Every structure is written in C-alpha cells, then in structure tokens.
Amino acid sequence: MKLIVGLGNPGEKYINTRHNLGFMVVDELGKKMDDGKWKVGVEDGGWKLEKKFKSQILRCAQDDNLILIKPQTFMNNSGLAVSAVAEYFKIQPQDIIIIHDDLDLPLGKIKVRLGGSGGGHHGVESVIKELGTEQFIRVRLGIGNLRTLSGEHKGNSISVEKFVLQPFTHPESGPVKHMIKQAVKALNLLLEKGLEKAQNQFN
C-alpha cells in the first residue's frame, strides 16, 4: 500500500499560500486520477474528513493500495496524522510519499529523494519524529527564498515564517501551475516505475 501525503495548513486563510503547495498537488492528483475510481467522500469534492486520522482522505474504490491524505493538524504536527494513517493501514515508511514546499530550491524546481533530514521544514521534521525514521520518500517543490524575491518584497524585511504563509505573487503563478503539473507526473512515475525512474527524470 502507498500513502501520498500533501503537507499544508487547514482553513481558508491558508489556501494558495506557499506552505500549502503539498495540498495543491494532492488536490490536482486527485482530479487527474478521478475517473470514477475514488470512493466519494461527503466533503470537499471527494475528500472525506476522518477525525481518527486527523486528515482529509481520498480512498481508491478500485485499488485499496493507494491512499491520499491532507493532514488537518497544522503543519508543525503533520506527523501525528501521517503516523496514525500509517499505523492503522500498516504502511511501511518506504511506501510513504511526502509532498512539501522547499525554501532551498528555486521556484519551480522539483527534487525526489528518499531519506535525509527535515532541512528546517517543520512538517517534515514532525513526520520524522512521529515515524521514528527518515526513510520515506519526499517530493520537494521549490518556492524560492528571501534572497531570490523580487517585486513587492524586494528590500523589505520579512521573516521566513511570514514568507511561507503568504500567497504566491502574480508573476509566480505561471511557474507554480507548471510545477504542480510536473509534480503530478512525478508522483505517477513513482507509483508506476519506482523511485529511481522518478529521480532520473526530475532531479
């Protein structure tokens, strides 16, 4: 069984913010794979809130070997949701794919890897803590950083915390849409061909 996790924060105020890029990707993945095979949930166009898992979940009706989730714990406690789902369904860490924004990559860049530290990303660090291992797959999505910003933020003092909780700017919207489409392709490749193939194509 494979578990695909998009990291983000719940609530309307965080929609389309940089930190919610993981949510955006699993939403898009769900739409692309929606050919009648998803078990229809009661909320949010097929996503079902499962309180015992602290997540919104998409289950596959035709293939019980795939689950998509959006943790509803807020970013810093994402690991609580991931570990709850993994433990219940007996999913091994190497079969877990975490999708998250990454300040260390240029806007639009995608990297796929297995293991490694959280790199300062509190959501990933929470997953590592709760699973007790770093040995899960990450799809890292570049959002740029404070040094590469232009436009309204250039020369302004802005914290990392504030930066990741802001929406993408208009000039960023094109590259972000393309990155989301590429991330969906990377996930499909991971599921169909495995880690090495995905790394060869996207890293």
N, C-alpha and C positions, 0 to 999 in steps of 0.2 A: 504494500500500500504506500502511496505517495501523498505527502501533505505539503501543499503550497500555501505559504503564509505571506500576505501583504502587510507590511507594517505601516502604522499610521495612528492618528488620534480620532476617536469618535466625536460626532457632533458637527452641526452645520458650520460653526465658526472655523473649523479646520479644513473644510472642503477646499480642494485645489491648492493647498499650501505645499511647500516643498517637502515637508516632513511626511506628507500623505501620499507620496509618489507610489509607495507599495500598494496602498488601497486602489489607486488609479489603475495600476497594472492588472491586479486580480479582477477588478471590475471589467476591464477590457477583455481579459482572458475568458471570463465567464460569458461575455457576449459572443465572442468568436466561437466558442465551443457550444453555444446554445442552439442545438439542432433538435431540441426536444428531449435531450438526454438528461437534463438536470432534473432532479427532484424539486418540484416547485415549492418554495417556501411561502410563508404567509406575509413576508415583509420585503420591501425594497427590491421588487422585481425578481424574486427567486432566492435572494439571500434570506436565511432564516436565523433569527436570534436564538441562540442556545445558551441560556444563562449558566447551565452547569459547566459549559466550556468557556464562558466569558468571551464569546465570539459570535460573529455572524458567519454562517456556514453555507457553502454550496456542496451538496452531495450529488454524486452522479447516479442516475437511475439505472443505467445500463452497465456501468462499471464501478463496482464498490471499491476499487483500488485507487481512487482519486478523491481527495477532499481539498477544497479551497476554504481558507478562513481569513477573516479580518478581525484581529483581537480588539475587544472593546474595553480594554483595561487602561487605556492611555499608554503612550509609547514606553515609558520607563518601566512598566510592569508587563510588557508583552510576553515575557517568558512564562508567566502564570497561565496564560491561555494556551500557548504552544505546548507546554508540558502536560496540561490537562487533556488536550486532544490526543497527544502522542501516547500518553499512558493508557487512556481508555481504549484506543484502537490498536495499541501495541505496535506503534510505528517506530522504527529504528531511526536514530539521528541522521544516518547517511541517506535516509529516504525523505528527509525534510528539506524543503527549499524555502529560504527566507528572501524576500524581495524588499530592498530598502534603499533609501536615498543615501548618497555618499558625498561628503564635502571634499574628499581628497581626489575626486575625479572631475575632469572638465564637464561642463554642461553637455549632455547628450551622449557621453561615453558610457559603455556598458562593460562590466567585467564579471565573469563567472568563476567562482573558486570554491574549493572545499576546505573548511577549517580556517584557522587563523584567529587573531584576537578581534575584539569588537571595534577596534580603531576609534574609540571615543564615541561610538554610536550607542546611546543608552538602550535602545530597543534591542540591538544585537547583544549587548552585554547582559541584558536581562535574560535573553534566551539561553546564552551560555551558562549563566548562573543556575537557571532552573533545570536545564537538561543535564548539567554536570559535565558537559563536553563541548568542545569547539568543532567537533566533526560533523557538521551539517553544511549543506550547500548554500551559498549566498549568490544572489544576482544583485550586483551593486550598480546603482544608477546615478551617474554624475549630475550633481546640481550646481557645480561650480563652488566658489568660495568668496570670501570678502575681498580678496586681493584681485579677483577677476571681474568684479562687478563694474558695470558702467551705468550711465544714466542717473536715475534719481538717488541712488545710494553712493555714487562716487564721491569720495572725500568726506562722507558722513561717518560718524561714529555709530556703529551698530553691532550688537552682540551676536554671537553665533546662535544663541537661543532665539533671539528675535528674528534673525535671518531665516532660519529653517521653518518658522511658523508664519511666514509671510507668503502670500500667493506669488506664483511666477509672474514676472512682468510681461507686458505685451510682446516685446522682442524675443522673449524666451519661449513663447507659446509654440512656435513652429518646431524648434528643436525638441521640445518636450513631447509633442504629439508623435514625432518621428521616433523618439526614444521609447515611448510606450509601445508602439507597434513592433519595434525591434525586440523589446523585452518579451513580448508575447511570442515572437518567433523563437527566441532563445529558450523559453520555457517549453514550447512544443518540441524543440530539438532535444532538450534534456529528457523529456518524457519518452520520446521515441528512439533516440540514438545514444543517450547517455552523456555523462559529464565531459569526457574527452572531446567528443564531437562538438559540443556546445562551446567549450573553451577554445578549440581550434578556430571556430568561426567568429566568435565575438570578442576574444581577448586580443 
